[in-house]
């Protein structure tokens, strides 16, 4: 099938003094069976080319397949990408199966993830597995290297067969362990570059060597406040108190607001540099309190227009995201 999202959940609690916990998880996978042989993966299934260029997109191929009959081929000057939105918390697994024909191995090729990606920039890298042609990465010609961390091992490339690349990642604790062919390649800090703590983009890049990918998946990661909890108490109209804890310190900025419709537009400009505010329907967002340590509180008198409205925590990632955490009584 084409790229798909599964396991999307929202935990929401209501009440005058309700304890609420947000967990927004997204599992994604693509087995490429939903495409046609030779189809250029440009604006289909979430795929495109670097900087949204059709000329560098990957394509579906029936030459090799791990399961089924199709895989993704990246060759020549290809730089196939698949951006994500909202993978800002949790621990899970990034997995892909790769096939490199020994006769076509003429240059380096790469399995990459960015934690910041935008067409035209800016970009920041968090995973870069190199299939090293000349051996300049330290393991010798025909080995696998981690361009961002010190290697535990330099496994040899297993040519002419399907081999798994597996990254065990923990966004909340900023760690990653990468395996190639069930051999540990490296372990260390996940977000070694600048930018947001987020899995933002797949990047399958080659300098000429054809590489085939199949059964790519991202599981266990999602969006939200990193398992935060919040407590909403008070009587509306009147004073309402919101307390929260467990958000990611120095990684999450909270904006708490209310809307009778359950949604309230917060763009990246309003989110950037704003840590906490309480807004009500038909009113501007009020910037009132800041917090950077993962916990905080706010007390504010709200009018009848906010009664029954929804309170949300917005995490500053790329882009800003709102997670509903409760309802004003």
C-alpha positions in Angstrom: 0.0 0.0 0.0 1.0 3.6 -0.2 2.2 5.5 2.9 -0.3 5.2 5.7 -0.9 6.5 9.2 -2.3 4.1 11.8 -2.8 4.1 15.5 -3.8 7.7 15.8 -5.2 8.3 19.3 -6.3 11.2 21.5 -6.6 10.9 25.3 -8.9 13.6 26.6 -10.5 14.2 30.0 -13.2 16.6 31.1 -14.5 17.9 34.3 -14.1 20.6 37.0 -11.0 19.0 38.4 -10.2 16.4 35.8 -6.7 15.0 35.4 -5.9 14.8 31.8 -3.1 13.2 29.8 -2.3 13.8 26.1 -1.0 11.1 23.9 -1.1 11.6 20.1 0.7 8.8 18.4 1.3 8.2 14.7 2.6 5.0 13.2 3.6 5.2 9.5 4.7 2.6 6.9 5.0 2.2 3.2 5.4 -1.1 1.3 5.1 0.6 -2.1 2.5 -1.9 -3.3 0.0 0.8 -4.0 2.1 2.4 -6.8 2.7 1.3 -10.4 6.0 0.1 -11.8 8.1 3.0 -12.9 5.9 5.6 -11.2 7.8 8.7 -10.1 7.0 9.3 -6.4 6.3 13.0 -6.8 3.4 14.2 -4.5 2.1 10.7 -4.1 1.9 8.9 -0.8 3.6 11.8 0.9 6.8 11.4 -1.2 8.6 14.1 -3.2 12.1 15.2 -4.1 14.6 17.3 -2.1 13.4 20.9 -2.0 10.2 19.6 -3.8 12.0 18.9 -7.0 10.4 16.3 -9.3 13.8 15.7 -11.0 15.3 14.1 -7.9 12.3 12.0 -6.8 12.6 8.2 -6.3 10.4 5.8 -8.3 8.6 2.6 -7.8 10.4 -0.4 -9.2 9.6 -4.1 -9.7 13.3 -5.0 -10.1 13.6 -6.1 -6.5 11.1 -6.3 -3.6 11.4 -7.4 0.0 7.8 -8.3 0.1 5.2 -8.1 -2.6 6.4 -6.9 -6.1 7.5 -3.2 -5.7 10.1 -1.2 -3.8 11.4 2.4 -4.0 14.4 3.0 -6.2 16.8 5.9 -5.6 19.5 6.2 -8.2 21.6 8.6 -10.2 21.1 12.0 -8.6 18.0 11.0 -6.7 17.2 12.5 -3.3 13.8 11.0 -2.4 12.2 12.5 0.7 9.1 12.0 2.8 8.3 14.8 5.3 6.4 14.2 8.5 4.5 16.4 10.9 4.2 16.0 14.6 6.7 13.3 15.5 7.9 15.2 18.6 7.7 12.7 21.4 7.9 9.1 22.4 10.2 6.2 21.9 10.0 3.8 19.0 11.6 2.3 15.9 12.5 3.5 12.5 13.0 0.6 10.2 13.7 0.0 6.5 14.9 -2.8 4.3 17.6 -1.9 1.7 19.0 -3.8 -1.3 22.2 -2.6 -3.0 23.3 -4.5 -6.1 27.1 -5.1 -5.9 27.5 -4.4 -9.7 26.0 -1.0 -9.3 28.0 0.1 -6.2 29.9 3.0 -7.7 29.5 5.7 -5.1 28.3 6.5 -1.6 24.6 6.4 -0.8 22.8 7.4 2.4 19.8 6.6 4.7 19.0 9.9 6.3 16.5 11.6 8.6 16.3 15.3 9.4 14.9 16.8 12.6 14.3 20.1 10.7 13.2 20.0 7.1 11.7 22.7 4.9 11.7 23.0 1.1 14.5 25.5 0.5 15.7 25.2 4.1 16.5 25.4 6.9 17.5 21.8 7.5 19.1 19.9 10.4 20.3 16.2 10.5 19.7 13.6 13.2 20.3 10.3 11.3 22.8 9.7 8.5 23.8 6.2 7.7 26.5 6.1 5.0 27.1 3.2 2.7 30.8 4.0 2.1 32.3 3.3 -1.3 35.8 4.6 -0.9 36.2 3.9 2.9 36.9 7.5 3.9 34.4 7.3 6.8 36.8 5.1 8.8 35.6 1.5 8.2 37.2 0.8 4.9 35.6 0.5 1.4 32.3 -1.3 1.3 31.3 -0.7 4.9 28.5 1.1 6.7 29.2 4.2 8.8 27.3 6.7 11.0 28.3 10.1 9.9 26.9 11.8 13.0 28.2 9.6 15.9 31.2 7.4 16.9 30.6 3.9 15.5 30.4 0.9 17.7 31.1 -1.3 14.6 31.6 -0.7 10.8 29.5 -3.6 9.4 30.3 -4.7 5.9 27.7 -3.9 3.3 25.7 -7.1 2.5 25.2 -6.8 -1.3 22.6 -8.4 -3.4 20.2 -9.2 -0.6 17.6 -7.4 1.5 19.1 -6.1 4.8 17.3 -4.2 7.6 18.4 -0.8 8.9 16.9 -0.3 12.3 17.1 2.8 14.5 15.8 2.6 18.1 15.0 6.2 19.0 13.8 8.0 22.1 12.8 11.6 21.4 12.0 12.3 25.1 15.4 11.2 26.3 17.4 12.2 23.2 19.0 8.8 22.4 19.4 6.5 19.4 20.9 3.1 18.7 21.3 2.1 15.1 21.6 -1.4 13.7 22.5 -2.7 10.2 22.0 -6.4 9.5 21.4 -6.9 13.2 24.8 -5.5 14.1 25.0 -2.4 16.3 26.4 0.4 14.2 26.3 3.2 16.8 24.6 4.5 19.9 24.5 8.0 21.3 22.6 11.3 21.3 19.8 11.6 18.8 19.6 15.3 18.2 23.3 16.0 17.6 22.6 18.9 15.3 20.7 22.1 16.1 16.9 22.6 15.7 13.9 20.9 17.1 13.6 17.6 18.9 11.6 16.0 16.1 11.6 13.4 13.4 10.7 15.6 10.4 11.8 13.9 7.2 13.1 10.7 5.5 15.9 11.4 3.0 17.1 8.6 0.7 20.1 10.1 -1.1 22.6 8.6 -3.5 25.6 9.9 -5.4 25.0 7.4 -8.2 24.7 4.0 -6.7 21.2 2.5 -7.1 19.6 1.6 -3.8 16.2 -0.1 -3.3 14.1 0.4 -0.2 11.1 -1.5 1.0 8.8 -1.9 4.0 9.9 1.4 5.6 8.2 2.1 8.9 8.1 4.6 11.8 6.4 3.3 15.0 6.0 4.4 18.5 6.5 8.1 17.9 3.9 10.9 18.0 3.1 14.3 19.2 2.1 15.9 22.4 3.6 17.1 25.6 5.9 14.2 26.2 3.4 12.4 28.5 2.4 15.6 30.4 -0.5 15.8 32.7 -2.8 18.7 33.4 -5.4 19.6 36.0 -8.3 22.0 35.3 -10.3 23.3 38.2 -12.7 26.2 38.9 -16.1 27.3 37.9 -16.9 29.1 34.7 -17.7 31.9 34.3 -15.2 32.8 37.0 -11.7 31.8 38.0 -10.2 28.8 36.2 -6.9 27.2 37.2 -4.8 25.1 34.9 -1.8 23.2 36.2 0.5 20.9 34.2 3.6 18.8 34.6 5.7 16.3 32.7 6.2 18.4 29.5 9.6 18.1 27.9 11.9 20.6 29.7 13.4 23.2 27.4 11.7 21.4 24.4 8.1 22.3 24.8 6.5 25.7 25.1 2.9 25.7 26.2 0.1 27.9 25.1 -3.2 27.2 26.9 -6.3 28.6 25.3 -10.0 28.0 25.0 -12.5 27.8 22.2 -16.1 26.9 22.0 -15.5 25.1 18.8 -12.7 23.0 20.0 -10.2 24.6 17.7 -8.4 27.9 17.8 -5.9 28.9 15.1 -2.4 29.4 16.4 0.1 30.0 13.6 3.9 29.6 14.0 4.3 33.4 14.5 2.0 33.4 17.5 3.6 30.3 18.8 7.2 31.3 18.4 8.6 33.0 21.5 5.3 32.6 23.4 5.3 30.2 26.2 1.9 30.4 27.8 -1.2 32.3 27.3 -4.9 31.9 27.9 -7.3 33.0 25.2 -11.1 32.8 24.9 -13.4 32.8 21.9 -13.4 36.0 19.8 -10.5 37.4 21.8 -6.8 37.7 21.0 -4.4 35.2 22.6 -3.2 36.7 25.9 0.5 36.2 26.6 0.7 36.0 30.4 3.2 33.5 31.8 6.3 31.7 30.6 7.6 28.3 31.5 10.6 26.3 30.3 11.0 23.6 32.9 8.1 21.3 31.8 5.7 22.4 34.5 3.6 25.4 35.3 0.3 26.9 36.2 -2.1 29.7 35.3 -5.1 31.2 36.9 -7.4 33.5 35.0 -11.0 34.7 35.2 -12.8 33.7 32.1 -16.2 34.8 30.8 -19.3 32.9 29.9 -18.1 32.7 26.3 -15.3 30.3 27.3 -17.5 28.0 29.3 -17.4 24.5 27.8 -14.5 25.5 25.6 -11.4 23.3 25.1 -8.0 23.9 26.7 -5.0 23.0 24.6 -1.2 22.8 25.0 0.7 23.8 22.0 4.2 22.3 21.5 6.7 24.4 19.6 8.0 22.0 17.0 8.1 22.3 13.2 5.4 23.5 12.9 3.6 24.4 16.1 1.0 21.8 17.1 -2.0 21.9 19.4 -2.9 19.0 21.6 -6.3 19.2 23.4 -5.9 18.3 27.0 -9.3 19.1 28.6 -12.5 21.2 28.7 -13.4 24.2 30.7 -16.3 23.3 33.0 
